[in-house]
């Protein structure tokens, strides 16, 4: 989109687009903080602490929940990831 078009014809953003951008921003921030400030050698504790820090970020928590549910499918089917 050109600058002229963006200024004179602003596009209406859907709520899903806004939520997606917030979730991506939160995950980018989380990854950056984990890389810059490792708290301990225990990755699981660090992840739980970061999830707790974002307990009000519903898109972030939703993506965490969905990822966990997808990872649980592998053991239930009896197959191993490649």
C-alpha positions in Angstrom: 0.0 0.0 0.0 1.4 3.3 -0.9 1.8 6.2 1.5 -0.7 8.3 -0.4 -3.3 5.5 -0.2 -2.6 4.9 3.5 -3.1 8.6 4.4 -6.2 9.4 2.3 -7.9 6.0 2.2 -7.3 4.3 5.6 -8.3 0.6 5.6 -10.6 -0.6 8.4 -8.8 -3.3 10.4 -10.7 -6.3 11.5 -10.7 -7.3 15.2 -9.0 -10.5 14.3 -6.1 -8.6 12.6 -5.6 -6.5 15.7 -5.7 -9.6 18.0 -3.2 -11.4 15.8 -0.8 -8.4 15.8 -1.0 -8.2 19.6 -0.4 -11.9 20.0 2.6 -11.8 17.6 4.0 -8.7 19.4 3.6 -10.5 22.8 5.3 -13.7 21.5 8.1 -11.6 20.0 8.6 -9.8 23.3 8.6 -13.1 25.2 11.2 -14.7 22.9 13.4 -11.6 23.2 13.2 -11.5 27.0 14.0 -15.3 27.2 17.0 -14.8 25.0 18.3 -11.7 26.8 17.6 -12.6 30.4 17.8 -16.3 31.2 16.7 -16.6 34.8 17.9 -20.2 35.4 19.0 -23.3 33.6 15.5 -24.7 34.0 13.6 -23.9 30.8 10.3 -25.2 32.1 10.3 -22.8 35.1 11.2 -19.9 32.8 8.3 -20.7 30.5 5.8 -21.0 33.3 7.0 -17.7 34.8 6.6 -16.0 31.4 3.2 -17.4 30.9 2.2 -16.2 34.4 3.6 -12.7 33.4 1.2 -12.6 30.5 -1.9 -14.0 32.3 -4.1 -11.1 31.0 -3.0 -11.5 27.4 -5.8 -13.7 26.0 -4.4 -14.1 22.5 -1.1 -15.2 24.0 -2.7 -17.7 26.4 -4.9 -19.0 23.6 -1.9 -19.7 21.4 -0.1 -21.4 24.3 -3.2 -23.6 25.0 -3.6 -24.5 21.3 0.1 -25.5 21.0 -0.1 -27.7 24.1 -3.2 -29.4 22.8 -1.6 -30.0 19.4 1.5 -31.5 21.1 -0.6 -33.9 23.1 -2.0 -35.4 20.0 1.2 -37.2 19.1 1.4 -39.4 22.2 -2.3 -40.2 22.0 -2.0 -41.4 18.4 1.1 -43.5 19.3 3.2 -42.0 16.6 6.5 -40.1 17.1 7.3 -36.8 15.6 9.8 -36.7 12.8 
